[in-house]
């Protein structure tokens, strides 16, 4: 029996607009950096932030390219992937999250705006 399990769930914000690449006619890739604030504070009282590379592929990448943008809060489901390549006779390693799916998180402000608009419309119809 194998005890290997590679799954991660991250919540954060996109640091910039994602980059979409159409690799072949049927395969595409979307990459971006996710800023994730750590739960604990440093000695000076400030939170540290990790910047984690994320990649989406296939249909999820196509959908993500239409929906994701800088600053959007998002929940990412995926696995950690380590790959290497050689550049100028030097081996380099990349660690990223290969995302399987994502969920855009609504800001509380938007929920309040929707509630205010609904309340306003309801009061106008009375």
N, CA and C atoms as an extended XYZ file, in Angstrom:
378
Properties=species:S:1:pos:R:3:atomname:S:1:resname:S:1:resid:I:1 pbc="F F F"
N         0.849       -1.180        0.000 N   UNK     1
C         0.000        0.000        0.000 CA  UNK     1
C         0.892        1.239        0.000 C   UNK     1
N         0.520        2.198       -0.811 N   UNK     2
C         1.293        3.430       -0.928 CA  UNK     2
C         0.701        4.517       -0.038 C   UNK     2
N         1.564        5.265        0.599 N   UNK     3
C         1.112        6.348        1.470 CA  UNK     3
C         1.468        7.709        0.899 C   UNK     3
N         1.587        7.793       -0.402 N   UNK     4
C         1.908        9.058       -1.044 CA  UNK     4
C         0.629        9.822       -1.336 C   UNK     4
N         0.648       11.099       -1.023 N   UNK     5
C        -0.517       11.944       -1.266 CA  UNK     5
C        -0.016       13.351       -1.526 C   UNK     5
N        -0.361       13.909       -2.651 N   UNK     6
C         0.101       15.233       -3.035 CA  UNK     6
C        -1.110       16.082       -3.377 C   UNK     6
N        -1.549       16.875       -2.440 N   UNK     7
C        -2.693       17.763       -2.653 CA  UNK     7
C        -2.476       19.038       -1.849 C   UNK     7
N        -2.831       20.163       -2.447 N   UNK     8
C        -2.760       21.413       -1.695 CA  UNK     8
C        -3.955       22.285       -2.048 C   UNK     8
N        -4.367       23.062       -1.088 N   UNK     9
C        -5.442       24.028       -1.262 CA  UNK     9
C        -4.895       25.360       -0.794 C   UNK     9
N        -4.971       26.367       -1.654 N   UNK    10
C        -4.433       27.689       -1.343 CA  UNK    10
C        -5.505       28.751       -1.550 C   UNK    10
N        -5.449       29.777       -0.728 N   UNK    11
C        -6.341       30.912       -0.889 CA  UNK    11
C        -5.485       32.170       -0.892 C   UNK    11
N        -5.663       32.993       -1.910 N   UNK    12
C        -4.890       34.217       -2.009 CA  UNK    12
C        -5.398       35.086       -3.142 C   UNK    12
N        -4.564       36.042       -3.549 N   UNK    13
C        -4.914       36.978       -4.624 CA  UNK    13
C        -3.866       36.921       -5.726 C   UNK    13
N        -4.316       37.135       -6.956 N   UNK    14
C        -3.408       37.187       -8.087 CA  UNK    14
C        -2.588       38.470       -8.008 C   UNK    14
N        -1.280       38.357       -8.220 N   UNK    15
C        -0.411       39.531       -8.139 CA  UNK    15
C        -0.438       40.365       -9.417 C   UNK    15
N        -0.771       39.721      -10.531 N   UNK    16
C        -0.914       40.432      -11.811 CA  UNK    16
C        -1.829       39.596      -12.706 C   UNK    16
N        -2.191       40.142      -13.850 N   UNK    17
C        -3.030       39.395      -14.778 CA  UNK    17
C        -2.320       38.120      -15.213 C   UNK    17
N        -3.068       37.016      -15.343 N   UNK    18
C        -2.435       35.761      -15.736 CA  UNK    18
C        -1.940       35.779      -17.183 C   UNK    18
N        -0.967       34.912      -17.458 N   UNK    19
C        -0.420       34.769      -18.810 CA  UNK    19
C        -0.998       33.513      -19.449 C   UNK    19
N        -1.641       33.680      -20.600 N   UNK    20
C        -2.268       32.574      -21.317 CA  UNK    20
C        -1.402       32.195      -22.510 C   UNK    20
N        -1.119       30.880      -22.642 N   UNK    21
C        -0.326       30.387      -23.773 CA  UNK    21
C        -1.075       29.245      -24.447 C   UNK    21
N        -1.283       29.371      -25.734 N   UNK    22
C        -1.880       28.299      -26.521 CA  UNK    22
C        -0.727       27.448      -27.039 C   UNK    22
N        -0.494       26.293      -26.426 N   UNK    23
C         0.647       25.447      -26.767 CA  UNK    23
C         0.404       24.740      -28.108 C   UNK    23
N        -0.691       24.037      -28.207 N   UNK    24
C        -1.123       23.419      -29.460 CA  UNK    24
C        -2.578       23.817      -29.673 C   UNK    24
N        -3.172       23.308      -30.722 N   UNK    25
C        -4.566       23.663      -30.996 CA  UNK    25
C        -5.506       23.167      -29.899 C   UNK    25
N        -5.143       22.062      -29.261 N   UNK    26
C        -6.020       21.476      -28.246 CA  UNK    26
C        -5.480       21.602      -26.819 C   UNK    26
N        -4.328       22.246      -26.629 N   UNK    27
C        -3.745       22.339      -25.288 CA  UNK    27
C        -3.294       23.760      -24.998 C   UNK    27
N        -3.708       24.272      -23.838 N   UNK    28
C        -3.309       25.619      -23.440 CA  UNK    28
C        -2.892       25.621      -21.970 C   UNK    28
N        -2.180       26.677      -21.594 N   UNK    29
C        -1.667       26.787      -20.224 CA  UNK    29
C        -1.840       28.218      -19.741 C   UNK    29
N        -2.268       28.360      -18.503 N   UNK    30
C        -2.443       29.667      -17.873 CA  UNK    30
C        -1.557       29.689      -16.635 C   UNK    30
N        -0.701       30.704      -16.513 N   UNK    31
C         0.187       30.805      -15.360 CA  UNK    31
C         0.013       32.153      -14.677 C   UNK    31
N         0.161       32.147      -13.368 N   UNK    32
C         0.094       33.373      -12.581 CA  UNK    32
C         0.741       33.137      -11.230 C   UNK    32
N         0.943       34.220      -10.501 N   UNK    33
C         1.510       34.157       -9.153 CA  UNK    33
C         0.402       34.474       -8.154 C   UNK    33
N         0.298       33.636       -7.135 N   UNK    34
C        -0.706       33.817       -6.089 CA  UNK    34
C        -0.017       34.324       -4.823 C   UNK    34
N        -0.491       35.446       -4.289 N   UNK    35
C         0.038       35.989       -3.033 CA  UNK    35
C        -0.787       35.411       -1.886 C   UNK    35
N        -0.112       34.707       -0.990 N   UNK    36
C        -0.770       34.070        0.155 CA  UNK    36
C        -0.141       34.606        1.431 C   UNK    36
N        -0.946       35.246        2.259 N   UNK    37
C        -0.459       35.805        3.517 CA  UNK    37
C        -0.393       34.710        4.573 C   UNK    37
N         0.702       34.660        5.289 N   UNK    38
C         0.876       33.672        6.356 CA  UNK    38
C         0.008       34.041        7.551 C   UNK    38
N        -0.368       33.039        8.320 N   UNK    39
C        -1.260       33.259        9.459 CA  UNK    39
C        -0.567       33.943       10.631 C   UNK    39
N         0.719       33.705       10.786 N   UNK    40
C         1.412       34.261       11.938 CA  UNK    40
C         2.098       35.572       11.574 C   UNK    40
N         2.465       36.309       12.605 N   UNK    41
C         3.142       37.591       12.421 CA  UNK    41
C         4.604       37.481       12.820 C   UNK    41
N         5.411       38.315       12.216 N   UNK    42
C         6.822       38.391       12.583 CA  UNK    42
C         6.954       39.148       13.907 C   UNK    42
N         8.178       39.278       14.390 N   UNK    43
C         8.417       39.979       15.649 CA  UNK    43
C         7.958       41.430       15.593 C   UNK    43
N         8.020       42.048       14.409 N   UNK    44
C         7.601       43.445       14.278 CA  UNK    44
C         6.085       43.590       14.112 C   UNK    44
N         5.344       42.472       14.154 N   UNK    45
C         3.884       42.534       14.084 CA  UNK    45
C         3.310       42.482       12.682 C   UNK    45
N         4.165       42.372       11.685 N   UNK    46
C         3.682       42.346       10.306 CA  UNK    46
C         3.585       40.917        9.791 C   UNK    46
N         2.594       40.691        8.923 N   UNK    47
C         2.441       39.394        8.277 CA  UNK    47
C         3.439       39.263        7.131 C   UNK    47
N         3.891       38.052        6.888 N   UNK    48
C         4.713       37.776        5.715 CA  UNK    48
C         3.807       37.204        4.631 C   UNK    48
N         4.193       37.401        3.390 N   UNK    49
C         3.418       36.908        2.266 CA  UNK    49
C         4.306       36.012        1.409 C   UNK    49
N         3.749       34.874        0.999 N   UNK    50
C         4.434       33.983        0.068 CA  UNK    50
C         3.863       34.207       -1.320 C   UNK    50
N         4.716       34.143       -2.331 N   UNK    51
C         4.302       34.308       -3.715 CA  UNK    51
C         4.513       32.968       -4.410 C   UNK    51
N         3.409       32.312       -4.761 N   UNK    52
C         3.443       30.937       -5.231 CA  UNK    52
C         3.036       30.864       -6.700 C   UNK    52
N         3.903       30.287       -7.555 N   UNK    53
C         3.542       30.133       -8.965 CA  UNK    53
C         2.465       29.055       -9.136 C   UNK    53
N         1.461       29.371       -9.951 N   UNK    54
C         0.334       28.471      -10.210 CA  UNK    54
C         0.230       28.257      -11.716 C   UNK    54
N        -0.088       27.041      -12.130 N   UNK    55
C        -0.351       26.791      -13.547 CA  UNK    55
C        -1.637       25.990      -13.694 C   UNK    55
N        -2.458       26.418      -14.638 N   UNK    56
C        -3.689       25.725      -15.014 CA  UNK    56
C        -3.501       25.236      -16.446 C   UNK    56
N        -4.064       24.077      -16.771 N   UNK    57
C        -3.960       23.565      -18.130 CA  UNK    57
C        -5.330       23.144      -18.646 C   UNK    57
N        -5.414       23.006      -19.957 N   UNK    58
C        -6.622       22.499      -20.592 CA  UNK    58
C        -7.796       23.452      -20.504 C   UNK    58
N        -8.985       22.882      -20.344 N   UNK    59
C       -10.219       23.667      -20.304 CA  UNK    59
C       -10.240       24.619      -19.120 C   UNK    59
N        -9.666       24.198      -18.004 N   UNK    60
C        -9.614       25.066      -16.819 CA  UNK    60
C        -8.812       26.327      -17.122 C   UNK    60
N        -7.760       26.196      -17.915 N   UNK    61
C        -6.955       27.358      -18.306 CA  UNK    61
C        -7.755       28.307      -19.190 C   UNK    61
N        -8.542       27.752      -20.100 N   UNK    62
C        -9.373       28.587      -20.980 CA  UNK    62
C       -10.385       29.390      -20.183 C   UNK    62
N       -11.038       28.731      -19.245 N   UNK    63
C       -12.020       29.407      -18.401 CA  UNK    63
C       -11.329       30.444      -17.522 C   UNK    63
N       -10.204       30.068      -16.940 N   UNK    64
C        -9.456       30.978      -16.075 CA  UNK    64
C        -8.983       32.221      -16.796 C   UNK    64
N        -8.612       32.089      -18.061 N   UNK    65
C        -8.137       33.252      -18.814 CA  UNK    65
C        -9.240       34.295      -18.993 C   UNK    65
N       -10.480       33.865      -18.963 N   UNK    66
C       -11.615       34.779      -19.112 CA  UNK    66
C       -12.065       35.375      -17.782 C   UNK    66
N       -11.815       34.660      -16.683 N   UNK    67
C       -12.362       35.082      -15.392 CA  UNK    67
C       -11.347       35.699      -14.427 C   UNK    67
N       -10.090       35.287      -14.523 N   UNK    68
C        -9.101       35.709      -13.536 CA  UNK    68
C        -8.389       36.990      -13.962 C   UNK    68
N        -8.104       37.838      -12.978 N   UNK    69
C        -7.390       39.089      -13.226 CA  UNK    69
C        -6.670       39.502      -11.945 C   UNK    69
N        -5.804       40.473      -12.069 N   UNK    70
C        -5.019       40.968      -10.938 CA  UNK    70
C        -5.928       41.354       -9.769 C   UNK    70
N        -5.539       40.912       -8.562 N   UNK    71
C        -6.238       41.303       -7.348 CA  UNK    71
C        -7.432       40.457       -6.975 C   UNK    71
N        -7.871       39.571       -7.848 N   UNK    72
C        -9.048       38.749       -7.564 CA  UNK    72
C        -8.701       37.699       -6.509 C   UNK    72
N        -9.531       37.586       -5.454 N   UNK    73
C        -9.300       36.522       -4.470 CA  UNK    73
C        -9.776       35.185       -5.031 C   UNK    73
N        -8.938       34.167       -4.873 N   UNK    74
C        -9.247       32.873       -5.488 CA  UNK    74
C        -8.808       31.729       -4.578 C   UNK    74
N        -9.526       30.628       -4.676 N   UNK    75
C        -9.198       29.398       -3.964 CA  UNK    75
C        -8.692       28.416       -5.015 C   UNK    75
N        -7.522       27.838       -4.785 N   UNK    76
C        -6.874       26.947       -5.742 CA  UNK    76
C        -6.792       25.539       -5.165 C   UNK    76
N        -7.179       24.549       -5.975 N   UNK    77
C        -7.041       23.138       -5.609 CA  UNK    77
C        -6.052       22.510       -6.576 C   UNK    77
N        -5.041       21.830       -6.065 N   UNK    78
C        -4.081       21.211       -6.969 CA  UNK    78
C        -3.050       20.388       -6.235 C   UNK    78
N        -1.902       20.210       -6.898 N   UNK    79
C        -0.805       19.441       -6.309 CA  UNK    79
C         0.508       20.166       -6.581 C   UNK    79
N         1.480       19.896       -5.734 N   UNK    80
C         2.789       20.516       -5.885 CA  UNK    80
C         3.568       19.735       -6.947 C   UNK    80
N         4.164       20.483       -7.846 N   UNK    81
C         4.911       19.876       -8.950 CA  UNK    81
C         6.310       20.473       -8.982 C   UNK    81
N         7.310       19.625       -9.052 N   UNK    82
C         8.693       20.066       -9.153 CA  UNK    82
C         9.230       19.573      -10.493 C   UNK    82
N         9.789       20.488      -11.265 N   UNK    83
C        10.378       20.108      -12.546 CA  UNK    83
C        11.713       20.824      -12.707 C   UNK    83
N        12.513       20.343      -13.616 N   UNK    84
C        13.813       20.961      -13.826 CA  UNK    84
C        14.088       21.115      -15.310 C   UNK    84
N        14.992       22.000      -15.611 N   UNK    85
C        15.436       22.220      -16.980 CA  UNK    85
C        16.875       22.705      -16.938 C   UNK    85
N        17.510       22.717      -18.088 N   UNK    86
C        18.894       23.150      -18.153 CA  UNK    86
C        18.990       24.432      -18.973 C   UNK    86
N        19.675       25.419      -18.407 N   UNK    87
C        19.866       26.694      -19.086 CA  UNK    87
C        21.309       27.122      -18.873 C   UNK    87
N        22.005       27.373      -19.980 N   UNK    88
C        23.408       27.784      -19.933 CA  UNK    88
C        24.247       26.788      -19.124 C   UNK    88
N        24.034       25.510      -19.409 N   UNK    89
C        24.747       24.406      -18.755 CA  UNK    89
C        24.554       24.376      -17.242 C   UNK    89
N        23.464       24.912      -16.785 N   UNK    90
C        23.153       24.891      -15.359 CA  UNK    90
C        21.748       24.331      -15.170 C   UNK    90
N        21.614       23.361      -14.281 N   UNK    91
C        20.315       22.759      -14.010 CA  UNK    91
C        19.525       23.665      -13.061 C   UNK    91
N        18.288       23.980      -13.447 N   UNK    92
C        17.419       24.830      -12.628 CA  UNK    92
C        16.155       24.074      -12.263 C   UNK    92
N        15.652       24.380      -11.083 N   UNK    93
C        14.467       23.707      -10.570 CA  UNK    93
C        13.341       24.703      -10.406 C   UNK    93
N        12.133       24.245      -10.719 N   UNK    94
C        10.929       25.068      -10.545 CA  UNK    94
C         9.946       24.284       -9.699 C   UNK    94
N         9.453       24.912       -8.656 N   UNK    95
C         8.396       24.328       -7.835 CA  UNK    95
C         7.158       25.195       -8.018 C   UNK    95
N         6.060       24.575       -8.409 N   UNK    96
C         4.818       25.306       -8.641 CA  UNK    96
C         3.640       24.432       -8.256 C   UNK    96
N         2.471       25.024       -8.215 N   UNK    97
C         1.255       24.274       -7.972 CA  UNK    97
C         0.584       24.030       -9.315 C   UNK    97
N         0.392       22.766       -9.642 N   UNK    98
C        -0.358       22.390      -10.840 CA  UNK    98
C        -1.823       22.330      -10.419 C   UNK    98
N        -2.546       23.391      -10.705 N   UNK    99
C        -3.931       23.511      -10.237 CA  UNK    99
C        -4.864       22.648      -11.066 C   UNK    99
N        -5.751       21.958      -10.396 N   UNK   100
C        -6.771       21.152      -11.058 CA  UNK   100
C        -8.050       21.949      -11.230 C   UNK   100
N        -8.297       22.848      -10.287 N   UNK   101
C        -9.516       23.645      -10.320 CA  UNK   101
C        -9.315       24.906       -9.498 C   UNK   101
N       -10.214       25.852       -9.664 N   UNK   102
C       -10.165       27.085       -8.890 CA  UNK   102
C       -11.577       27.576       -8.619 C   UNK   102
N       -11.674       28.418       -7.621 N   UNK   103
C       -12.960       29.031       -7.283 CA  UNK   103
C       -12.704       30.492       -6.957 C   UNK   103
N       -13.423       31.372       -7.620 N   UNK   104
C       -13.291       32.800       -7.338 CA  UNK   104
C       -14.089       33.102       -6.085 C   UNK   104
N       -13.464       33.823       -5.163 N   UNK   105
C       -14.107       34.161       -3.900 CA  UNK   105
C       -14.689       35.568       -3.991 C   UNK   105
N       -15.912       35.711       -3.525 N   UNK   106
C       -16.538       37.033       -3.519 CA  UNK   106
C       -16.057       37.827       -2.330 C   UNK   106
N       -15.918       39.119       -2.552 N   UNK   107
C       -15.576       40.003       -1.452 CA  UNK   107
C       -16.852       40.287       -0.667 C   UNK   107
N       -16.706       40.549        0.622 N   UNK   108
C       -17.870       40.882        1.439 CA  UNK   108
C       -18.545       42.143        0.932 C   UNK   108
N       -17.752       43.058        0.405 N   UNK   109
C       -18.292       44.312       -0.093 CA  UNK   109
C       -19.322       44.057       -1.195 C   UNK   109
N       -19.014       43.102       -2.083 N   UNK   110
C       -19.930       42.794       -3.178 CA  UNK   110
C       -21.229       42.218       -2.649 C   UNK   110
N       -21.154       41.367       -1.639 N   UNK   111
C       -22.357       40.783       -1.062 CA  UNK   111
C       -23.214       41.875       -0.437 C   UNK   111
N       -22.591       42.840        0.229 N   UNK   112
C       -23.333       43.952        0.823 CA  UNK   112
C       -23.951       44.820       -0.268 C   UNK   112
N       -23.219       45.054       -1.352 N   UNK   113
C       -23.753       45.844       -2.455 CA  UNK   113
C       -24.977       45.171       -3.048 C   UNK   113
N       -24.909       43.837       -3.235 N   UNK   114
C       -26.053       43.108       -3.772 CA  UNK   114
C       -27.242       43.205       -2.839 C   UNK   114
N       -26.988       43.092       -1.527 N   UNK   115
C       -28.059       43.194       -0.547 CA  UNK   115
C       -28.662       44.599       -0.555 C   UNK   115
N       -27.820       45.626       -0.650 N   UNK   116
C       -28.315       47.003       -0.698 CA  UNK   116
C       -29.137       47.249       -1.956 C   UNK   116
N       -28.699       46.712       -3.103 N   UNK   117
C       -29.443       46.879       -4.344 CA  UNK   117
C       -30.777       46.164       -4.263 C   UNK   117
N       -30.795       44.955       -3.690 N   UNK   118
C       -32.037       44.203       -3.539 CA  UNK   118
C       -32.988       44.938       -2.615 C   UNK   118
N       -32.453       45.469       -1.510 N   UNK   119
C       -33.276       46.216       -0.564 CA  UNK   119
C       -33.821       47.476       -1.216 C   UNK   119
N       -32.999       48.145       -2.006 N   UNK   120
C       -33.409       49.365       -2.676 CA  UNK   120
C       -34.508       49.062       -3.690 C   UNK   120
N       -34.351       47.998       -4.475 N   UNK   121
C       -35.366       47.621       -5.452 CA  UNK   121
C       -36.669       47.225       -4.761 C   UNK   121
N       -36.563       46.511       -3.656 N   UNK   122
C       -37.751       46.097       -2.932 CA  UNK   122
C       -38.498       47.309       -2.374 C   UNK   122
N       -37.764       48.303       -1.875 N   UNK   123
C       -38.416       49.482       -1.310 CA  UNK   123
C       -39.039       50.342       -2.399 C   UNK   123
N       -38.468       50.315       -3.608 N   UNK   124
C       -39.043       51.084       -4.720 CA  UNK   124
C       -40.335       50.486       -5.235 C   UNK   124
N       -40.462       49.148       -5.133 N   UNK   125
C       -41.662       48.498       -5.640 CA  UNK   125
C       -42.817       48.571       -4.671 C   UNK   125
N       -42.547       48.895       -3.408 N   UNK   126
C       -43.621       48.961       -2.387 CA  UNK   126
C       -44.369       50.244       -2.471 C   UNK   126
